[in-house]
Amino acid sequence: MKNNPEVRARLIGGFILLLLGTWVLHSFLALLIWAVVLAVTTWPIYQRLLKGSTFQGNATWIALGLTLLIGAVILVPLGYGLSRLIDEAQSLGQIAVDLKNTGIPAPIWLKTLPVVGDWATGYWMKSIGSPAAAEETLHWLSTGGAIAQTQHFASLLIQRFLAFLLTLVVLFFVYKHGESLGQKIYMTSRKLFGDMGSRYVSHATAAVRATVNGLVLVGIGEGLLLGVGYAFAGFSHPAILGALTGVFAMIPFAAKIIVLSCVLILMAEGSMVACVALGIFGVVVILLADNYVRPLLIGGSVQLPFIWTLLGIFGGLENFGLLGLFLGPTLMAVLMSIWRDSTEDMAKKSLSS
């Protein structure tokens, strides 16, 4: 009893320090969580490199190499996409000259679009269909609308790039000190939840890896397959369309938006054979990926029903943004594990009584 005031003071002081530390780091919490997600996902690769490399005694170089590799895997495709955007933007000067002189009449296929064809054609003619309309649109662009948006996009791009660099720095240190961090997390979870604490941590780790495999790998697979479909359908930039489809495919059923848009474009251009073929191929790929492959990868390893996986993905996305794609199913897996343990304990108590 004499130690109660001292213990209480330690708890209150520790809680206050925890709140202060969270307040100091609140702007970087998302970056820290991203680094942890990447580290947990790629930790088996890091362990294999440590065991099989001649640099077993120097984990720093392996951690640095794997961090740089992950950075390259993410930055190289983004750099390619930005370079393509810059190349396309260089043709804007000639387009502006044509707009000033003659305007640009609406393409024939625009009017054939279902539902929105007439509206789209009218808006096109009102904006750039004649020299007077084009001059007014260019005047609006030059007076700050597009310039402000471009400056905002450039500023946002620089911020995201610096944030990603900071995430890579944190990832390097997580690799380097991962063993000790993991042991402390296991010890803390055992103190909080008893013997089941380590089991909950294991389920959370497995859920993170399964979610990354189910979302990222399946999304990449959909993007590659549908990119081939875009190439056969005759699109001029199938690689960019495939990459965009892969990004959208990380959200279940969202890849249909890109596929449907491409199908409508082919329909408007009159390429009915390519339209039907791409539509059937896209539906088959998306249905197989979202209804069979993804549930098997995400829910199978942690025994999480697909409906809870799906709710975790959408709920996490709504509340935490892109990071919620991975946090949502992880939280659902831990909650499901706790619920199963509690029901098993109640069943054992009822049998013993």
QUIGI-V676803 format. One record per run of one state. SS is the DSSP state (hx for helix, st for strand, lp for the rest). FROM is the first residue (numbers start at 1). TO is the last residue. If there is no record, write none. Layout:
SS_FROM_TO, SS_FROM_TO
//
This chain:
lp_1_3, hx_4_52, lp_53_58, hx_59_89, lp_90_91, hx_92_101, lp_102_107, hx_108_111, lp_112_116, hx_117_128, lp_129_130, hx_131_142, lp_143_144, hx_145_176, lp_177_177, hx_178_233, lp_234_237, hx_238_249, lp_250_254, hx_255_269, lp_270_271, hx_272_302, lp_303_305, hx_306_352, lp_353_353
//
